[in-house]
Each structure stands twice: as structure tokens, then as C-alpha cells.
Amino acid sequence: MIKVKSSQKIFMDTEVATLTGICVEHLHDLAKARHLGFIARAAEAAGKQADQWLFTLSDLLILVMLHPRCEH
């Protein structure tokens, strides 16, 4: 069972990994393959772009159903 705050609308990839037990690497692969989540780009001080995967509650529920917890 996953418990989240009712007010929370967006989840970062690290939060999703913690809540679902799916490692970040598998989470990114699954999100790309199933077209879940979206990438937010944030400018860093060095002028580079940092990619942060963001997921909705619906994405979170789908991920839980599609992938078991990682055992590694």
C-alpha cells in the first residue's frame, strides 16, 4: 500500500522510487517505454540543463501496477 498526501499533485523521480520500491534506473526506463511522467528542465549555474523526471498520482498508480519492487 502506498500512502501519499492528498494535496500532493506532482512527485519527483526519487520520491516515486522510494514510494514504489522501483529503482530510479528501472523507473526511468519504464517511464520512457510506457510514456509516463514528464521531464522538467532546470537551468543550473554552469549553464547546463538538469533533467528531473516528474510524475502525477495517476502515473504513480500505473507504475505500481506495471512493475514489481526491485530486489537489487
CHARMM internal coordinates of N, CA and C (Angstrom, degrees):
IC EDIT
DIST 1 N 1 CA 1.4393
DIST 1 CA 1 C 1.5238
ANGL 1 N 1 CA 1 C 108.74
DIST 1 C 2 N 1.3266
ANGL 1 CA 1 C 2 N 115.48
DIHE 1 N 1 CA 1 C 2 N 137.21
DIST 2 N 2 CA 1.4577
ANGL 1 C 2 N 2 CA 121.80
DIHE 1 CA 1 C 2 N 2 CA 178.93
DIST 2 CA 2 C 1.5185
ANGL 2 N 2 CA 2 C 108.57
DIHE 1 C 2 N 2 CA 2 C -109.55
DIST 2 C 3 N 1.3203
ANGL 2 CA 2 C 3 N 115.98
DIHE 2 N 2 CA 2 C 3 N 129.79
DIST 3 N 3 CA 1.4543
ANGL 2 C 3 N 3 CA 120.86
DIHE 2 CA 2 C 3 N 3 CA 177.97
DIST 3 CA 3 C 1.5214
ANGL 3 N 3 CA 3 C 108.71
DIHE 2 C 3 N 3 CA 3 C -113.82
DIST 3 C 4 N 1.3193
ANGL 3 CA 3 C 4 N 115.95
DIHE 3 N 3 CA 3 C 4 N 126.27
DIST 4 N 4 CA 1.4577
ANGL 3 C 4 N 4 CA 121.81
DIHE 3 CA 3 C 4 N 4 CA 176.96
DIST 4 CA 4 C 1.5219
ANGL 4 N 4 CA 4 C 108.82
DIHE 3 C 4 N 4 CA 4 C -133.73
DIST 4 C 5 N 1.3209
ANGL 4 CA 4 C 5 N 115.95
DIHE 4 N 4 CA 4 C 5 N 160.62
DIST 5 N 5 CA 1.4575
ANGL 4 C 5 N 5 CA 121.12
DIHE 4 CA 4 C 5 N 5 CA 177.48
DIST 5 CA 5 C 1.5207
ANGL 5 N 5 CA 5 C 108.80
DIHE 4 C 5 N 5 CA 5 C -70.94
DIST 5 C 6 N 1.3013
ANGL 5 CA 5 C 6 N 117.35
DIHE 5 N 5 CA 5 C 6 N 138.40
DIST 6 N 6 CA 1.4628
ANGL 5 C 6 N 6 CA 120.85
DIHE 5 CA 5 C 6 N 6 CA -179.86
DIST 6 CA 6 C 1.5278
ANGL 6 N 6 CA 6 C 111.96
DIHE 5 C 6 N 6 CA 6 C -65.21
DIST 6 C 7 N 1.3271
ANGL 6 CA 6 C 7 N 117.41
DIHE 6 N 6 CA 6 C 7 N -24.41
DIST 7 N 7 CA 1.4555
ANGL 6 C 7 N 7 CA 121.15
DIHE 6 CA 6 C 7 N 7 CA -179.10
DIST 7 CA 7 C 1.5296
ANGL 7 N 7 CA 7 C 112.71
DIHE 6 C 7 N 7 CA 7 C -82.99
DIST 7 C 8 N 1.3237
ANGL 7 CA 7 C 8 N 117.61
DIHE 7 N 7 CA 7 C 8 N -13.88
DIST 8 N 8 CA 1.4562
ANGL 7 C 8 N 8 CA 120.23
DIHE 7 CA 7 C 8 N 8 CA -176.63
DIST 8 CA 8 C 1.5205
ANGL 8 N 8 CA 8 C 110.19
DIHE 7 C 8 N 8 CA 8 C -79.67
DIST 8 C 9 N 1.3217
ANGL 8 CA 8 C 9 N 116.46
DIHE 8 N 8 CA 8 C 9 N 123.31
DIST 9 N 9 CA 1.4602
ANGL 8 C 9 N 9 CA 122.11
DIHE 8 CA 8 C 9 N 9 CA -176.01
DIST 9 CA 9 C 1.5234
ANGL 9 N 9 CA 9 C 112.77
DIHE 8 C 9 N 9 CA 9 C -105.83
DIST 9 C 10 N 1.3271
ANGL 9 CA 9 C 10 N 117.08
DIHE 9 N 9 CA 9 C 10 N -30.49
DIST 10 N 10 CA 1.4652
ANGL 9 C 10 N 10 CA 122.06
DIHE 9 CA 9 C 10 N 10 CA -176.07
DIST 10 CA 10 C 1.5239
ANGL 10 N 10 CA 10 C 109.05
DIHE 9 C 10 N 10 CA 10 C -126.97
DIST 10 C 11 N 1.3361
ANGL 10 CA 10 C 11 N 114.93
DIHE 10 N 10 CA 10 C 11 N 139.15
DIST 11 N 11 CA 1.4590
ANGL 10 C 11 N 11 CA 121.31
DIHE 10 CA 10 C 11 N 11 CA -179.86
DIST 11 CA 11 C 1.5230
ANGL 11 N 11 CA 11 C 109.85
DIHE 10 C 11 N 11 CA 11 C -122.36
DIST 11 C 12 N 1.3289
ANGL 11 CA 11 C 12 N 117.38
DIHE 11 N 11 CA 11 C 12 N 135.11
DIST 12 N 12 CA 1.4597
ANGL 11 C 12 N 12 CA 121.68
DIHE 11 CA 11 C 12 N 12 CA 174.90
DIST 12 CA 12 C 1.5223
ANGL 12 N 12 CA 12 C 108.71
DIHE 11 C 12 N 12 CA 12 C -76.91
DIST 12 C 13 N 1.3340
ANGL 12 CA 12 C 13 N 116.05
DIHE 12 N 12 CA 12 C 13 N 159.97
DIST 13 N 13 CA 1.4609
ANGL 12 C 13 N 13 CA 120.33
DIHE 12 CA 12 C 13 N 13 CA -177.27
DIST 13 CA 13 C 1.5249
ANGL 13 N 13 CA 13 C 112.35
DIHE 12 C 13 N 13 CA 13 C -59.62
DIST 13 C 14 N 1.3239
ANGL 13 CA 13 C 14 N 117.77
DIHE 13 N 13 CA 13 C 14 N -35.71
DIST 14 N 14 CA 1.4607
ANGL 13 C 14 N 14 CA 120.00
DIHE 13 CA 13 C 14 N 14 CA 179.24
DIST 14 CA 14 C 1.5231
ANGL 14 N 14 CA 14 C 111.37
DIHE 13 C 14 N 14 CA 14 C -68.03
DIST 14 C 15 N 1.3349
ANGL 14 CA 14 C 15 N 117.18
DIHE 14 N 14 CA 14 C 15 N -35.91
DIST 15 N 15 CA 1.4609
ANGL 14 C 15 N 15 CA 120.98
DIHE 14 CA 14 C 15 N 15 CA 176.50
DIST 15 CA 15 C 1.5295
ANGL 15 N 15 CA 15 C 110.80
DIHE 14 C 15 N 15 CA 15 C -66.69
DIST 15 C 16 N 1.3231
ANGL 15 CA 15 C 16 N 116.44
DIHE 15 N 15 CA 15 C 16 N -42.59
DIST 16 N 16 CA 1.4567
ANGL 15 C 16 N 16 CA 121.17
DIHE 15 CA 15 C 16 N 16 CA 179.19
DIST 16 CA 16 C 1.5178
ANGL 16 N 16 CA 16 C 110.15
DIHE 15 C 16 N 16 CA 16 C -63.31
DIST 16 C 17 N 1.3274
ANGL 16 CA 16 C 17 N 117.03
DIHE 16 N 16 CA 16 C 17 N -41.39
DIST 17 N 17 CA 1.4596
ANGL 16 C 17 N 17 CA 120.91
DIHE 16 CA 16 C 17 N 17 CA 178.60
DIST 17 CA 17 C 1.5285
ANGL 17 N 17 CA 17 C 110.68
DIHE 16 C 17 N 17 CA 17 C -61.39
DIST 17 C 18 N 1.3070
ANGL 17 CA 17 C 18 N 117.16
DIHE 17 N 17 CA 17 C 18 N -41.83
DIST 18 N 18 CA 1.4645
ANGL 17 C 18 N 18 CA 121.39
DIHE 17 CA 17 C 18 N 18 CA 178.85
DIST 18 CA 18 C 1.5261
ANGL 18 N 18 CA 18 C 111.48
DIHE 17 C 18 N 18 CA 18 C -67.22
DIST 18 C 19 N 1.3184
ANGL 18 CA 18 C 19 N 116.53
DIHE 18 N 18 CA 18 C 19 N -43.90
DIST 19 N 19 CA 1.4634
ANGL 18 C 19 N 19 CA 120.73
DIHE 18 CA 18 C 19 N 19 CA -177.63
DIST 19 CA 19 C 1.5244
ANGL 19 N 19 CA 19 C 113.15
DIHE 18 C 19 N 19 CA 19 C -69.17
DIST 19 C 20 N 1.3308
ANGL 19 CA 19 C 20 N 116.95
DIHE 19 N 19 CA 19 C 20 N -38.28
DIST 20 N 20 CA 1.4685
ANGL 19 C 20 N 20 CA 120.67
DIHE 19 CA 19 C 20 N 20 CA -174.17
DIST 20 CA 20 C 1.5175
ANGL 20 N 20 CA 20 C 114.03
DIHE 19 C 20 N 20 CA 20 C -95.21
DIST 20 C 21 N 1.3286
ANGL 20 CA 20 C 21 N 117.43
DIHE 20 N 20 CA 20 C 21 N -22.76
DIST 21 N 21 CA 1.4543
ANGL 20 C 21 N 21 CA 120.36
DIHE 20 CA 20 C 21 N 21 CA -175.84
DIST 21 CA 21 C 1.5169
ANGL 21 N 21 CA 21 C 112.65
DIHE 20 C 21 N 21 CA 21 C 83.73
DIST 21 C 22 N 1.3234
ANGL 21 CA 21 C 22 N 117.18
DIHE 21 N 21 CA 21 C 22 N 8.10
DIST 22 N 22 CA 1.4673
ANGL 21 C 22 N 22 CA 122.32
DIHE 21 CA 21 C 22 N 22 CA 177.06
DIST 22 CA 22 C 1.5240
ANGL 22 N 22 CA 22 C 106.94
DIHE 21 C 22 N 22 CA 22 C -92.32
DIST 22 C 23 N 1.3275
ANGL 22 CA 22 C 23 N 117.36
DIHE 22 N 22 CA 22 C 23 N 127.36
DIST 23 N 23 CA 1.4646
ANGL 22 C 23 N 23 CA 119.82
DIHE 22 CA 22 C 23 N 23 CA -178.91
DIST 23 CA 23 C 1.5254
ANGL 23 N 23 CA 23 C 109.87
DIHE 22 C 23 N 23 CA 23 C -64.56
DIST 23 C 24 N 1.3165
ANGL 23 CA 23 C 24 N 116.60
DIHE 23 N 23 CA 23 C 24 N 157.54
DIST 24 N 24 CA 1.4636
ANGL 23 C 24 N 24 CA 122.09
DIHE 23 CA 23 C 24 N 24 CA -174.93
DIST 24 CA 24 C 1.5288
ANGL 24 N 24 CA 24 C 110.87
DIHE 23 C 24 N 24 CA 24 C -61.04
DIST 24 C 25 N 1.3213
ANGL 24 CA 24 C 25 N 118.05
DIHE 24 N 24 CA 24 C 25 N -39.17
DIST 25 N 25 CA 1.4638
ANGL 24 C 25 N 25 CA 121.24
DIHE 24 CA 24 C 25 N 25 CA -179.76
DIST 25 CA 25 C 1.5345
ANGL 25 N 25 CA 25 C 110.83
DIHE 24 C 25 N 25 CA 25 C -61.99
DIST 25 C 26 N 1.3333
ANGL 25 CA 25 C 26 N 116.61
DIHE 25 N 25 CA 25 C 26 N -49.52
DIST 26 N 26 CA 1.4697
ANGL 25 C 26 N 26 CA 120.10
DIHE 25 CA 25 C 26 N 26 CA 178.32
DIST 26 CA 26 C 1.5344
ANGL 26 N 26 CA 26 C 110.76
DIHE 25 C 26 N 26 CA 26 C -65.49
DIST 26 C 27 N 1.3068
ANGL 26 CA 26 C 27 N 116.76
DIHE 26 N 26 CA 26 C 27 N -35.96
DIST 27 N 27 CA 1.4585
ANGL 26 C 27 N 27 CA 121.67
DIHE 26 CA 26 C 27 N 27 CA 179.18
DIST 27 CA 27 C 1.5222
ANGL 27 N 27 CA 27 C 110.61
DIHE 26 C 27 N 27 CA 27 C -61.20
DIST 27 C 28 N 1.3312
ANGL 27 CA 27 C 28 N 117.37
DIHE 27 N 27 CA 27 C 28 N -46.61
DIST 28 N 28 CA 1.4630
ANGL 27 C 28 N 28 CA 121.12
DIHE 27 CA 27 C 28 N 28 CA 179.36
DIST 28 CA 28 C 1.5250
ANGL 28 N 28 CA 28 C 110.86
DIHE 27 C 28 N 28 CA 28 C -63.88
DIST 28 C 29 N 1.3319
ANGL 28 CA 28 C 29 N 117.04
DIHE 28 N 28 CA 28 C 29 N -43.67
DIST 29 N 29 CA 1.4645
ANGL 28 C 29 N 29 CA 120.92
DIHE 28 CA 28 C 29 N 29 CA 179.23
DIST 29 CA 29 C 1.5229
ANGL 29 N 29 CA 29 C 111.32
DIHE 28 C 29 N 29 CA 29 C -61.70
DIST 29 C 30 N 1.3236
ANGL 29 CA 29 C 30 N 116.72
DIHE 29 N 29 CA 29 C 30 N -45.09
DIST 30 N 30 CA 1.4596
ANGL 29 C 30 N 30 CA 121.64
DIHE 29 CA 29 C 30 N 30 CA -179.94
DIST 30 CA 30 C 1.5314
ANGL 30 N 30 CA 30 C 111.10
DIHE 29 C 30 N 30 CA 30 C -65.89
DIST 30 C 31 N 1.3181
ANGL 30 CA 30 C 31 N 116.80
DIHE 30 N 30 CA 30 C 31 N -40.48
DIST 31 N 31 CA 1.4678
ANGL 30 C 31 N 31 CA 120.94
DIHE 30 CA 30 C 31 N 31 CA 179.47
DIST 31 CA 31 C 1.5259
ANGL 31 N 31 CA 31 C 110.80
DIHE 30 C 31 N 31 CA 31 C -63.79
DIST 31 C 32 N 1.3336
ANGL 31 CA 31 C 32 N 116.97
DIHE 31 N 31 CA 31 C 32 N -40.56
DIST 32 N 32 CA 1.4640
ANGL 31 C 32 N 32 CA 120.23
DIHE 31 CA 31 C 32 N 32 CA 178.20
DIST 32 CA 32 C 1.5197
ANGL 32 N 32 CA 32 C 110.80
DIHE 31 C 32 N 32 CA 32 C -66.36
DIST 32 C 33 N 1.3170
ANGL 32 CA 32 C 33 N 116.96
DIHE 32 N 32 CA 32 C 33 N -44.65
DIST 33 N 33 CA 1.4646
ANGL 32 C 33 N 33 CA 121.54
DIHE 32 CA 32 C 33 N 33 CA -176.80
DIST 33 CA 33 C 1.5251
ANGL 33 N 33 CA 33 C 112.27
DIHE 32 C 33 N 33 CA 33 C -67.20
DIST 33 C 34 N 1.3277
ANGL 33 CA 33 C 34 N 117.05
DIHE 33 N 33 CA 33 C 34 N -37.06
DIST 34 N 34 CA 1.4727
ANGL 33 C 34 N 34 CA 121.39
DIHE 33 CA 33 C 34 N 34 CA -176.15
DIST 34 CA 34 C 1.5275
ANGL 34 N 34 CA 34 C 113.47
DIHE 33 C 34 N 34 CA 34 C -101.77
DIST 34 C 35 N 1.3384
ANGL 34 CA 34 C 35 N 116.41
DIHE 34 N 34 CA 34 C 35 N 5.01
DIST 35 N 35 CA 1.4682
ANGL 34 C 35 N 35 CA 121.86
DIHE 34 CA 34 C 35 N 35 CA 179.23
DIST 35 CA 35 C 1.5262
ANGL 35 N 35 CA 35 C 111.80
DIHE 34 C 35 N 35 CA 35 C 56.00
DIST 35 C 36 N 1.3228
ANGL 35 CA 35 C 36 N 114.92
DIHE 35 N 35 CA 35 C 36 N 49.71
DIST 36 N 36 CA 1.4680
ANGL 35 C 36 N 36 CA 121.39
DIHE 35 CA 35 C 36 N 36 CA 177.62
DIST 36 CA 36 C 1.5210
ANGL 36 N 36 CA 36 C 109.21
DIHE 35 C 36 N 36 CA 36 C -108.68
DIST 36 C 37 N 1.3036
ANGL 36 CA 36 C 37 N 116.37
DIHE 36 N 36 CA 36 C 37 N 154.10
DIST 37 N 37 CA 1.4577
ANGL 36 C 37 N 37 CA 120.95
DIHE 36 CA 36 C 37 N 37 CA 177.29
DIST 37 CA 37 C 1.5165
ANGL 37 N 37 CA 37 C 111.29
DIHE 36 C 37 N 37 CA 37 C 70.13
DIST 37 C 38 N 1.3229
ANGL 37 CA 37 C 38 N 115.01
DIHE 37 N 37 CA 37 C 38 N -177.79
DIST 38 N 38 CA 1.4587
ANGL 37 C 38 N 38 CA 120.85
DIHE 37 CA 37 C 38 N 38 CA 176.55
DIST 38 CA 38 C 1.5181
ANGL 38 N 38 CA 38 C 108.13
DIHE 37 C 38 N 38 CA 38 C -151.95
DIST 38 C 39 N 1.3159
ANGL 38 CA 38 C 39 N 115.30
DIHE 38 N 38 CA 38 C 39 N 160.62
DIST 39 N 39 CA 1.4625
ANGL 38 C 39 N 39 CA 120.94
DIHE 38 CA 38 C 39 N 39 CA -177.14
DIST 39 CA 39 C 1.5280
ANGL 39 N 39 CA 39 C 108.58
DIHE 38 C 39 N 39 CA 39 C -102.53
DIST 39 C 40 N 1.3200
ANGL 39 CA 39 C 40 N 115.18
DIHE 39 N 39 CA 39 C 40 N 127.80
DIST 40 N 40 CA 1.4623
ANGL 39 C 40 N 40 CA 121.18
DIHE 39 CA 39 C 40 N 40 CA 173.69
DIST 40 CA 40 C 1.5194
ANGL 40 N 40 CA 40 C 107.50
DIHE 39 C 40 N 40 CA 40 C -102.73
DIST 40 C 41 N 1.2786
ANGL 40 CA 40 C 41 N 115.80
DIHE 40 N 40 CA 40 C 41 N 131.20
DIST 41 N 41 CA 1.4662
ANGL 40 C 41 N 41 CA 119.90
DIHE 40 CA 40 C 41 N 41 CA -179.17
DIST 41 CA 41 C 1.5266
ANGL 41 N 41 CA 41 C 109.06
DIHE 40 C 41 N 41 CA 41 C -105.01
DIST 41 C 42 N 1.3193
ANGL 41 CA 41 C 42 N 114.76
DIHE 41 N 41 CA 41 C 42 N 127.81
DIST 42 N 42 CA 1.4683
ANGL 41 C 42 N 42 CA 120.61
DIHE 41 CA 41 C 42 N 42 CA -179.89
DIST 42 CA 42 C 1.5206
ANGL 42 N 42 CA 42 C 108.80
DIHE 41 C 42 N 42 CA 42 C -122.28
DIST 42 C 43 N 1.2983
ANGL 42 CA 42 C 43 N 116.64
DIHE 42 N 42 CA 42 C 43 N 132.39
DIST 43 N 43 CA 1.4593
ANGL 42 C 43 N 43 CA 120.96
DIHE 42 CA 42 C 43 N 43 CA 179.94
DIST 43 CA 43 C 1.5267
ANGL 43 N 43 CA 43 C 109.56
DIHE 42 C 43 N 43 CA 43 C -75.20
DIST 43 C 44 N 1.3044
ANGL 43 CA 43 C 44 N 115.37
DIHE 43 N 43 CA 43 C 44 N 132.75
DIST 44 N 44 CA 1.4666
ANGL 43 C 44 N 44 CA 120.71
DIHE 43 CA 43 C 44 N 44 CA 176.76
DIST 44 CA 44 C 1.5198
ANGL 44 N 44 CA 44 C 108.76
DIHE 43 C 44 N 44 CA 44 C -97.26
DIST 44 C 45 N 1.3158
ANGL 44 CA 44 C 45 N 116.77
DIHE 44 N 44 CA 44 C 45 N 168.28
DIST 45 N 45 CA 1.4591
ANGL 44 C 45 N 45 CA 121.93
DIHE 44 CA 44 C 45 N 45 CA -177.51
DIST 45 CA 45 C 1.5260
ANGL 45 N 45 CA 45 C 111.91
DIHE 44 C 45 N 45 CA 45 C -61.09
DIST 45 C 46 N 1.3138
ANGL 45 CA 45 C 46 N 117.54
DIHE 45 N 45 CA 45 C 46 N -29.72
DIST 46 N 46 CA 1.4612
ANGL 45 C 46 N 46 CA 121.24
DIHE 45 CA 45 C 46 N 46 CA -177.82
DIST 46 CA 46 C 1.5303
ANGL 46 N 46 CA 46 C 112.25
DIHE 45 C 46 N 46 CA 46 C -80.33
DIST 46 C 47 N 1.3174
ANGL 46 CA 46 C 47 N 117.43
DIHE 46 N 46 CA 46 C 47 N -0.76
DIST 47 N 47 CA 1.4480
ANGL 46 C 47 N 47 CA 120.00
DIHE 46 CA 46 C 47 N 47 CA 179.77
DIST 47 CA 47 C 1.5180
ANGL 47 N 47 CA 47 C 113.28
DIHE 46 C 47 N 47 CA 47 C 88.17
DIST 47 C 48 N 1.3066
ANGL 47 CA 47 C 48 N 117.06
DIHE 47 N 47 CA 47 C 48 N 4.08
DIST 48 N 48 CA 1.4632
ANGL 47 C 48 N 48 CA 121.19
DIHE 47 CA 47 C 48 N 48 CA 178.52
DIST 48 CA 48 C 1.5209
ANGL 48 N 48 CA 48 C 108.69
DIHE 47 C 48 N 48 CA 48 C -89.85
DIST 48 C 49 N 1.3325
ANGL 48 CA 48 C 49 N 116.28
DIHE 48 N 48 CA 48 C 49 N 167.24
DIST 49 N 49 CA 1.4549
ANGL 48 C 49 N 49 CA 120.14
DIHE 48 CA 48 C 49 N 49 CA 176.29
DIST 49 CA 49 C 1.5151
ANGL 49 N 49 CA 49 C 109.41
DIHE 48 C 49 N 49 CA 49 C -107.74
DIST 49 C 50 N 1.3072
ANGL 49 CA 49 C 50 N 115.44
DIHE 49 N 49 CA 49 C 50 N 134.66
DIST 50 N 50 CA 1.4598
ANGL 49 C 50 N 50 CA 121.38
DIHE 49 CA 49 C 50 N 50 CA 177.20
DIST 50 CA 50 C 1.5222
ANGL 50 N 50 CA 50 C 107.96
DIHE 49 C 50 N 50 CA 50 C -104.96
DIST 50 C 51 N 1.3197
ANGL 50 CA 50 C 51 N 116.89
DIHE 50 N 50 CA 50 C 51 N 130.96
DIST 51 N 51 CA 1.4592
ANGL 50 C 51 N 51 CA 121.01
DIHE 50 CA 50 C 51 N 51 CA 179.39
DIST 51 CA 51 C 1.5215
ANGL 51 N 51 CA 51 C 109.58
DIHE 50 C 51 N 51 CA 51 C -96.00
DIST 51 C 52 N 1.3152
ANGL 51 CA 51 C 52 N 116.17
DIHE 51 N 51 CA 51 C 52 N 127.98
DIST 52 N 52 CA 1.4613
ANGL 51 C 52 N 52 CA 122.47
DIHE 51 CA 51 C 52 N 52 CA 177.53
DIST 52 CA 52 C 1.5151
ANGL 52 N 52 CA 52 C 107.39
DIHE 51 C 52 N 52 CA 52 C -125.72
DIST 52 C 53 N 1.3289
ANGL 52 CA 52 C 53 N 116.68
DIHE 52 N 52 CA 52 C 53 N 119.46
DIST 53 N 53 CA 1.4553
ANGL 52 C 53 N 53 CA 120.62
DIHE 52 CA 52 C 53 N 53 CA 177.47
DIST 53 CA 53 C 1.5134
ANGL 53 N 53 CA 53 C 108.95
DIHE 52 C 53 N 53 CA 53 C -77.26
DIST 53 C 54 N 1.3236
ANGL 53 CA 53 C 54 N 116.52
DIHE 53 N 53 CA 53 C 54 N 133.52
DIST 54 N 54 CA 1.4512
ANGL 53 C 54 N 54 CA 122.90
DIHE 53 CA 53 C 54 N 54 CA 177.60
DIST 54 CA 54 C 1.5285
ANGL 54 N 54 CA 54 C 108.89
DIHE 53 C 54 N 54 CA 54 C -123.19
DIST 54 C 55 N 1.3315
ANGL 54 CA 54 C 55 N 115.77
DIHE 54 N 54 CA 54 C 55 N 143.70
DIST 55 N 55 CA 1.4585
ANGL 54 C 55 N 55 CA 121.63
DIHE 54 CA 54 C 55 N 55 CA -176.70
DIST 55 CA 55 C 1.5137
ANGL 55 N 55 CA 55 C 110.38
DIHE 54 C 55 N 55 CA 55 C -131.56
DIST 55 C 56 N 1.3244
ANGL 55 CA 55 C 56 N 116.06
DIHE 55 N 55 CA 55 C 56 N 146.65
DIST 56 N 56 CA 1.4652
ANGL 55 C 56 N 56 CA 121.43
DIHE 55 CA 55 C 56 N 56 CA 174.38
DIST 56 CA 56 C 1.5281
ANGL 56 N 56 CA 56 C 108.21
DIHE 55 C 56 N 56 CA 56 C -88.98
DIST 56 C 57 N 1.3103
ANGL 56 CA 56 C 57 N 116.05
DIHE 56 N 56 CA 56 C 57 N 171.19
DIST 57 N 57 CA 1.4579
ANGL 56 C 57 N 57 CA 120.66
DIHE 56 CA 56 C 57 N 57 CA 177.31
DIST 57 CA 57 C 1.5324
ANGL 57 N 57 CA 57 C 110.28
DIHE 56 C 57 N 57 CA 57 C -61.70
DIST 57 C 58 N 1.3145
ANGL 57 CA 57 C 58 N 117.88
DIHE 57 N 57 CA 57 C 58 N -37.83
DIST 58 N 58 CA 1.4660
ANGL 57 C 58 N 58 CA 121.39
DIHE 57 CA 57 C 58 N 58 CA 177.44
DIST 58 CA 58 C 1.5234
ANGL 58 N 58 CA 58 C 111.10
DIHE 57 C 58 N 58 CA 58 C -61.66
DIST 58 C 59 N 1.3411
ANGL 58 CA 58 C 59 N 116.41
DIHE 58 N 58 CA 58 C 59 N -43.39
DIST 59 N 59 CA 1.4734
ANGL 58 C 59 N 59 CA 120.85
DIHE 58 CA 58 C 59 N 59 CA 176.59
DIST 59 CA 59 C 1.5225
ANGL 59 N 59 CA 59 C 110.24
DIHE 58 C 59 N 59 CA 59 C -59.33
DIST 59 C 60 N 1.3181
ANGL 59 CA 59 C 60 N 115.65
DIHE 59 N 59 CA 59 C 60 N -43.64
DIST 60 N 60 CA 1.4615
ANGL 59 C 60 N 60 CA 121.83
DIHE 59 CA 59 C 60 N 60 CA -179.21
DIST 60 CA 60 C 1.5287
ANGL 60 N 60 CA 60 C 111.02
DIHE 59 C 60 N 60 CA 60 C -58.71
DIST 60 C 61 N 1.3141
ANGL 60 CA 60 C 61 N 116.50
DIHE 60 N 60 CA 60 C 61 N -46.04
DIST 61 N 61 CA 1.4593
ANGL 60 C 61 N 61 CA 120.82
DIHE 60 CA 60 C 61 N 61 CA -179.80
DIST 61 CA 61 C 1.5280
ANGL 61 N 61 CA 61 C 111.77
DIHE 60 C 61 N 61 CA 61 C -65.00
DIST 61 C 62 N 1.3171
ANGL 61 CA 61 C 62 N 117.22
DIHE 61 N 61 CA 61 C 62 N -39.04
DIST 62 N 62 CA 1.4647
ANGL 61 C 62 N 62 CA 120.98
DIHE 61 CA 61 C 62 N 62 CA 177.82
DIST 62 CA 62 C 1.5226
ANGL 62 N 62 CA 62 C 110.57
DIHE 61 C 62 N 62 CA 62 C -65.39
DIST 62 C 63 N 1.3201
ANGL 62 CA 62 C 63 N 117.03
DIHE 62 N 62 CA 62 C 63 N -43.78
DIST 63 N 63 CA 1.4672
ANGL 62 C 63 N 63 CA 120.78
DIHE 62 CA 62 C 63 N 63 CA 179.30
DIST 63 CA 63 C 1.5201
ANGL 63 N 63 CA 63 C 111.93
DIHE 62 C 63 N 63 CA 63 C -59.42
DIST 63 C 64 N 1.3132
ANGL 63 CA 63 C 64 N 116.51
DIHE 63 N 63 CA 63 C 64 N -40.41
DIST 64 N 64 CA 1.4656
ANGL 63 C 64 N 64 CA 120.94
DIHE 63 CA 63 C 64 N 64 CA 179.57
DIST 64 CA 64 C 1.5263
ANGL 64 N 64 CA 64 C 110.64
DIHE 63 C 64 N 64 CA 64 C -62.67
DIST 64 C 65 N 1.3188
ANGL 64 CA 64 C 65 N 116.37
DIHE 64 N 64 CA 64 C 65 N -37.80
DIST 65 N 65 CA 1.4624
ANGL 64 C 65 N 65 CA 120.56
DIHE 64 CA 64 C 65 N 65 CA -178.83
DIST 65 CA 65 C 1.5262
ANGL 65 N 65 CA 65 C 112.31
DIHE 64 C 65 N 65 CA 65 C -75.57
DIST 65 C 66 N 1.3295
ANGL 65 CA 65 C 66 N 117.42
DIHE 65 N 65 CA 65 C 66 N -31.44
DIST 66 N 66 CA 1.4636
ANGL 65 C 66 N 66 CA 121.22
DIHE 65 CA 65 C 66 N 66 CA -174.47
DIST 66 CA 66 C 1.5153
ANGL 66 N 66 CA 66 C 114.68
DIHE 65 C 66 N 66 CA 66 C -85.15
DIST 66 C 67 N 1.3209
ANGL 66 CA 66 C 67 N 117.95
DIHE 66 N 66 CA 66 C 67 N -29.96
DIST 67 N 67 CA 1.4642
ANGL 66 C 67 N 67 CA 120.04
DIHE 66 CA 66 C 67 N 67 CA -170.33
DIST 67 CA 67 C 1.5248
ANGL 67 N 67 CA 67 C 111.22
DIHE 66 C 67 N 67 CA 67 C -131.48
DIST 67 C 68 N 1.3190
ANGL 67 CA 67 C 68 N 117.22
DIHE 67 N 67 CA 67 C 68 N 130.78
DIST 68 N 68 CA 1.4778
ANGL 67 C 68 N 68 CA 118.89
DIHE 67 CA 67 C 68 N 68 CA 176.21
DIST 68 CA 68 C 1.5322
ANGL 68 N 68 CA 68 C 110.68
DIHE 67 C 68 N 68 CA 68 C -73.97
DIST 68 C 69 N 1.2980
ANGL 68 CA 68 C 69 N 116.24
DIHE 68 N 68 CA 68 C 69 N 166.85
DIST 69 N 69 CA 1.4716
ANGL 68 C 69 N 69 CA 121.44
DIHE 68 CA 68 C 69 N 69 CA 176.48
DIST 69 CA 69 C 1.5267
ANGL 69 N 69 CA 69 C 109.43
DIHE 68 C 69 N 69 CA 69 C -60.51
DIST 69 C 70 N 1.3085
ANGL 69 CA 69 C 70 N 117.49
DIHE 69 N 69 CA 69 C 70 N 141.76
DIST 70 N 70 CA 1.4700
ANGL 69 C 70 N 70 CA 121.34
DIHE 69 CA 69 C 70 N 70 CA 178.03
DIST 70 CA 70 C 1.5269
ANGL 70 N 70 CA 70 C 109.48
DIHE 69 C 70 N 70 CA 70 C -73.34
DIST 70 C 71 N 1.3091
ANGL 70 CA 70 C 71 N 115.88
DIHE 70 N 70 CA 70 C 71 N 141.09
DIST 71 N 71 CA 1.4661
ANGL 70 C 71 N 71 CA 121.53
DIHE 70 CA 70 C 71 N 71 CA -178.26
DIST 71 CA 71 C 1.5292
ANGL 71 N 71 CA 71 C 112.84
DIHE 70 C 71 N 71 CA 71 C -103.72
DIST 71 C 72 N 1.3158
ANGL 71 CA 71 C 72 N 117.44
DIHE 71 N 71 CA 71 C 72 N 1.22
DIST 72 N 72 CA 1.4797
ANGL 71 C 72 N 72 CA 119.69
DIHE 71 CA 71 C 72 N 72 CA -178.02
DIST 72 CA 72 C 1.4928
ANGL 72 N 72 CA 72 C 112.27
DIHE 71 C 72 N 72 CA 72 C -99.52
END
COOR INIT
IC SEED 1 N 1 CA 1 C
IC BUILD
